[in-house]
Amino acid sequence: MKQGKLKIFFGYCAGVGKTYAMLEAAHERRREGMDVVIGYIEKHDRLDTIALMQGLGAGRAGKMKTA
């Protein structure tokens, strides 16, 4: 199994576009044939953010295993 990659989106404050950029990047990876799953997202009731979530899988609730 190929090892995955983690990409972190940093921003100084709320409203600078971190979530939007992350979702756009997720859709690009999806178009490239990669599996994409949303683990958690804070939508802040923004319609454009909610719309970008469409078509991306959602992770299952539960505890995350660590090495």
Secondary structure, 3 states (H helix, E strand, C coil): CCCCCCCCCCCCCCCCCHHHHHHHHHHHHHHCCCCCEECCCCCCCCHHHHHHHCCCEECCCCCCCCC
